[in-house]
Amino acid sequence: MNKHTILIVDDEELVLEFIKRTLADDDYNILTALSGQEGLDKLKNHEVNMIISDYKMPEMNGLEFLEKVKIAYPGILTIMLTIHADIEIAIQAINQAGIYKFILKPWDDTDFKITIKRALESLQVVKERNFLMEKVKTHEAILRDLEKKYPGISKVERDENGFVLSQE
């Protein structure tokens, strides 16, 4: 599996460095941005799996930033950092920006690392599910084409135990 790339967006360089150090032992590519606009610029040039963004930033707050991310890059998993547990912001962030999780500052490093790991695992499961669903759709299309060409070919009779009956 390829390394996951995480973009961290916060207007405080110390927070960016702290998160980078916290995740240093894990095998992630870490990108940082000091503003929402810088984060959007980085997304143009990098494939990112997850964004961890602060809520309170000048010019463009984290909610506005993550709303733009959701529109332009809907497959990216997003986490919002905030110092205040504001239920209104949480509801907006979930409904409008589709964030995966809120993390309150300050956080416990172990919980933080587990949250990031579990979030990326869930992202991987969704990607695998989508891949398998596309495979199923492809197989269904092939079966429909075969059924058109050879009517009845996809009909299978089974006995009461589920065994396929032969048409000899």
GIJOQUI-V478292 format. One record per residue. N is the residue number from 0. RES is the residue in three letters. PHI is phi in radians with two decimals (none if undefined). Layout:
N,RES,PHI
N,RES,PHI
//
This chain:
0,MET,none
1,ASN,-1.26
2,LYS,-1.17
3,HIS,-1.36
4,THR,-1.88
5,ILE,-2.04
6,LEU,-1.79
7,ILE,-1.86
8,VAL,-2.13
9,ASP,-2.76
10,ASP,-1.41
11,GLU,-1.90
12,GLU,-1.05
13,LEU,-1.09
14,VAL,-1.16
15,LEU,-1.02
16,GLU,-1.14
17,PHE,-1.11
18,ILE,-1.15
19,LYS,-1.03
20,ARG,-1.15
21,THR,-1.08
22,LEU,-1.68
23,ALA,-1.06
24,ASP,-1.32
25,ASP,-1.58
26,ASP,-1.62
27,TYR,-2.08
28,ASN,-1.52
29,ILE,-1.95
30,LEU,-2.01
31,THR,-2.29
32,ALA,-2.56
33,LEU,-1.61
34,SER,-2.74
35,GLY,-1.06
36,GLN,-1.11
37,GLU,-1.10
38,GLY,-1.10
39,LEU,-1.08
40,ASP,-1.10
41,LYS,-1.13
42,LEU,-1.14
43,LYS,-1.17
44,ASN,-1.98
45,HIS,-2.39
46,GLU,-1.51
47,VAL,-2.03
48,ASN,-1.64
49,MET,-2.53
50,ILE,-2.14
51,ILE,-1.98
52,SER,-2.19
53,ASP,-1.23
54,TYR,-1.43
55,LYS,-1.55
56,MET,-2.42
57,PRO,-1.24
58,GLU,1.20
59,MET,-2.33
60,ASN,-1.32
61,GLY,-1.08
62,LEU,-1.14
63,GLU,-1.07
64,PHE,-1.06
65,LEU,-1.23
66,GLU,-1.10
67,LYS,-1.15
68,VAL,-1.09
69,LYS,-1.03
70,ILE,-1.24
71,ALA,-1.46
72,TYR,-2.40
73,PRO,-1.12
74,GLY,-1.50
75,ILE,-1.49
76,LEU,-1.40
77,THR,-2.20
78,ILE,-2.23
79,MET,-1.96
80,LEU,-1.72
81,THR,-2.64
82,ILE,-1.58
83,HIS,-2.06
84,ALA,-1.50
85,ASP,-1.81
86,ILE,-1.11
87,GLU,-1.12
88,ILE,-1.12
89,ALA,-1.07
90,ILE,-1.10
91,GLN,-1.06
92,ALA,-1.10
93,ILE,-1.26
94,ASN,-1.29
95,GLN,-1.63
96,ALA,-1.91
97,GLY,1.09
98,ILE,-1.15
99,TYR,-1.41
100,LYS,-2.79
101,PHE,-1.77
102,ILE,-2.19
103,LEU,-1.49
104,LYS,-1.52
105,PRO,-1.34
106,TRP,-2.03
107,ASP,-1.47
108,ASP,-1.01
109,THR,-1.11
110,ASP,-1.08
111,PHE,-1.05
112,LYS,-1.11
113,ILE,-1.14
114,THR,-1.03
115,ILE,-1.09
116,LYS,-1.07
117,ARG,-1.12
118,ALA,-1.09
119,LEU,-1.20
120,GLU,-1.12
121,SER,-1.15
122,LEU,-1.09
123,GLN,-1.11
124,VAL,-1.09
125,VAL,-1.10
126,LYS,-1.09
127,GLU,-1.13
128,ARG,-1.05
129,ASN,-1.08
130,PHE,-1.07
131,LEU,-1.16
132,MET,-1.12
133,GLU,-1.13
134,LYS,-1.09
135,VAL,-1.08
136,LYS,-1.07
137,THR,-1.10
138,HIS,-1.14
139,GLU,-1.11
140,ALA,-1.13
141,ILE,-1.10
142,LEU,-1.09
143,ARG,-1.07
144,ASP,-1.10
145,LEU,-1.13
146,GLU,-1.13
147,LYS,-1.14
148,LYS,-1.30
149,TYR,-2.28
150,PRO,-0.94
151,GLY,1.58
152,ILE,-1.11
153,SER,-1.64
154,LYS,-1.50
155,VAL,-2.20
156,GLU,-1.71
157,ARG,-2.22
158,ASP,-1.47
159,GLU,-1.11
160,ASN,-1.66
161,GLY,1.61
162,PHE,-1.36
163,VAL,-1.27
164,LEU,-1.53
165,SER,-1.47
166,GLN,-1.82
167,GLU,-1.56
//
